[in-house]
Amino acid sequence: MKMETDNTHKHNQSIANFAAIKTAIVNNEAALLKELLANQAIPELEKSYLIDLAGLSNDPAILKIIKDIPLEK
């Protein structure tokens, strides 16, 4: 049972982190975005979504940060 609890906790953290990343993009908070993404790789679909979202903000610094995120293998 403990394994299921750990996986659920990690999933909830992942969802909360993704929501925080989206908020940082929308608010043009480059420093916070870098902190949230530190040493993380993300799935290609999530990266594509974040690139589209960053494109709406029209902030080249934010877009560069997103484009520099490594993809999960």
N, C-alpha and C positions, 0 to 999 in steps of 0.2 A: 504493500500500500504506500509506503514512503516514496517509492519511485514515481508513482502517479502524482503524488502531491508535489514532488520536485518538478516534474514536467509541467504541471499546471501552473506552478509559480513562475517558472521560466517563460512560459507562454504569455502569462499575464504581464510580466515585465517587458517582454518583447512588444506586446501591443501598446503598452504605456509609452515605451521608448519611441515607437514609430509615431505615435500621436504627438509626442514632444518634438520630434524631428520635423513633422509637418508644420507644427505651430511656429517653430523657429524659422522655417523657410518663409511662411506667410508674413511673419513679423520682421523679416530681413535681419535676423539676429545671427550674423556670421560667427561670432565668437562662441555663442551657445551651440550652434550647429556643429562646429568643429569639436566641441567638448562631447556632444552626444554621439558623434560618429567616430570618436577616437578608436583607432585600431579595430574597426569593425568591417566585415565584408557583408554584403547583402545580396539577396537573390536579384537576378536580372530584371524581373517584372517590377519589383519594388523600386529599383533604381530608375527604371524607365518612368514610373509614376512620379517619382520625386523630381526627375529632370523636367517633366511636363509642368509640375507644380511650380518649380523654380522659374521656369520660363514665363509664367504669369506674373511673377513679382518683378520681372525686368531688372534684376540685380545681377550683374555679371560675376561678382564675387561669390554670391550664393550658388549660382549655376556652376562655377568652377569647382567649388567644394563638392557638390553633388557628383559632377562628372569624374572627380578624382577618387570616389569611393570604389574600393576593389569589389569584384563580384565573388560571391560564394562559389566554391568549387564542388 
